[in-house]
Structures are given as C-alpha cells and as structure tokens.
C-alpha cells in the first residue's frame, strides 16, 4: 500500500472541514485544525506547519470567493442550481475551482484528478463524472477568458473581472 501524499491528505481534511462548516455550527478553520491535529498523531508527513497554512488558506479562499466559485459552477452546470447540489459535491467543486483560479500551485489536470478522487471517496455514484464534467468546463472557460481579454475575461462576481489571468 502506498502512502497518501500530504497534499491529498490536506485536500481531504479541507473538504471535510468545509462540509462540517456547512452542515453544523462549527467554524471550518477550527474543524480543519482539529482534524489535522488528529491526523498528525498518526502521519508524520503532516507535522510541518506548511500543511496547516495550506489548509487554512484554502478554507479562507473558498469562503471569500464563494459567490464567484458558485457562479462558475452554475455557468458550467446550468441545469443544476448550486443550492441543490449534494453538499459534498458542491464543496469539492468550490475547492477545486479555488485551486484553479487562486492557488495556482498544481496543474489543471492534477486539480481535476484530485477532485475526482475526492468525489470517488466522499460522493455518490454519479459524483465523479459530474465533478469531472463541471471542472473540465470551468477550466476550458477560464482558459478561454484568459486568452481573449477583449471579450470580458473577468470571472463572474469577482473584483477581478477585468483581469485576464485566471490565477488571480
């Protein structure tokens, strides 16, 4: 059995914390810190401070950009209102799209692959294909907006609507 990478573990913990925050009165950052502390007891690879910073940055980023992220999801899947998506699917998509538009630390294909893996692990039977389709559409649209700034390259609902770089 191969060891799970710290990046994947942090994504999992971040998703769990976002889900917990949406389904309870718990703050996602505190939920993440609690979950990370538990994982650190058994996974030495997570003991560096950079992993806490990475998870907290993702949680803050998703929460700060949530209207824009939800707008991108809605554009990519107009038949499925964001509010009606399964909570786990909604948060997988938000986290992955945040990585695409704001984090820029992983290639697009890696972000999509990780999100699909999260959907396999946490979502329903149709979650992986749904997440894959939405993220492929979003990534293509972001790439198109970056390539054609004269056609309104900005992201919906963001202050960066006039920027041409999808990494913000």
N, C-alpha and C positions, 0 to 999 in steps of 0.2 A: 504494500500500500504506500502510495506516495504522499508526502506531506503537502498539506494545503498551503499555498503561498500566503504570506501576511497580507498582501493586497486583497486577495479574495476573502480572507477572514475579516478584514476591516470592512469590506463591502457588505458582507453578511451581517455583521454587527450593526452597521449603519442602517441597513434596511430594517432589521429587527427593531432598532430604536425609533425609526420613522414610523413604522407600523404601530409600535406601542404608543407613541405620542398621538397618533390619530385615533386610536381605539380606547384610550384611557385619559386620565387627567395628568399623566406623567409627562414631564419635560423630556423630549428626545435626547438632549445632551446629557442629562443625568442618567437616562436609561442606557445610553451608549457607554458612559463611564462605568456604570455598574456591570454591564455585560463584559466590557473589556477587562475589568479587574478580575472577573471570574475566569475568563479565558487565559489571562496572564498566569494564573496559577498552574495551568497545565501546558501552556505553549510559550516557551521561552522566546520564540521569534517575535512575539508581540510586546516584549518588555521595553523596547525603545520608545522614547517619548514621541517620536515622529508618528507613530501609529495612532496615538490619541489625537494629536494635532490634525492628522489627515481625516479621521472620522468626524471630529467636531467641525472642521472646515466644510466637509460635505454636508453635514446636517444644517449648518448655518446657511450655506449656499442654496440648498434646496428650499429651505424655508423662505429665504429672502427673495428668491427668483420664482417662487411657486406660481404666481399668476402667469408669468411668461412661459414657464415649463408646461403648465396646463394648457395654455394657448397653443403651443406647439403640438401637444398630444391631440388636442381637439382638431387641429388642422389636418393631422395625419390620419385620424380615425373619426371622421365627422358623424358616422352613424352611431357612435358610442360616446354619449356625454361623459366627460371625465368623472363627474359625481356618481355615475352609475357603475364605473369600473370596479372590479374587486379591489379592495384596499391594498392588497399586496402588489397587484399588477400596477396600480396607479403609482405606488411608491418605487417600484423597480424602474418604471419609465422615468419618473422625476429624477431619480438618482443618476440614471444613465444619461439622460439629456443634460443634466447639470454638468456631468463629466465632459460631454461633447462641447458645450458652449462656454464653460467657465474654467474647468480644471486643466484640460489640455495636457495631461501627463501620460495618457495612453492613446495609442492609435484607435481610430474609429472602429475598426474590425474587432479589436480587443475589448472595447467598451461594449459593443453589441454582443459579443460572445459571452462576456461575463454576465450581462443582464439576462441573456437566455439561460445561462446556467442557474442564476438565481430563480428564474421562473420555473425551471425544472424542479428545483429544490423546494420552493415555497408556494408555487402557484398551482392552479388547476390543470387539467389535461390540455386545455387549449391555450394556456398562458404562454408557453414558449413560442409558439408560432405567432401569436398575437403580438407579443413583445418584439419579436424579430421583425415583423412587418412594420410596426409603428416606428421602430428605431431606424430601419432602413429608409423609410420615407422621410423621417425627420433629418437624417444625416444627408440625404440627397438634396433636400430643400435648403439646408444650411449651406451646403457646398455651392448650390446654385445662387443663393443670396450673396455669398462671398464673391462669386465670380462676376456678378452683374450689379454693382452698386448703383448704377443709374436707374435701376428698376425697383428701388426701395428695398435695399438689402437688410434693413433692420429686422430685429426679432420682435414679434408681437408682444406688446405690453411691457417692453423694457425701455430704460432710459437710453439704451444703446441703439435705438432704431436707425440712427444714421451711420453707424459703424459698418464696415464691410467685413471685418474679421469675426467669424463665428466663435472664436475662442474668447472674445471679450477681454 
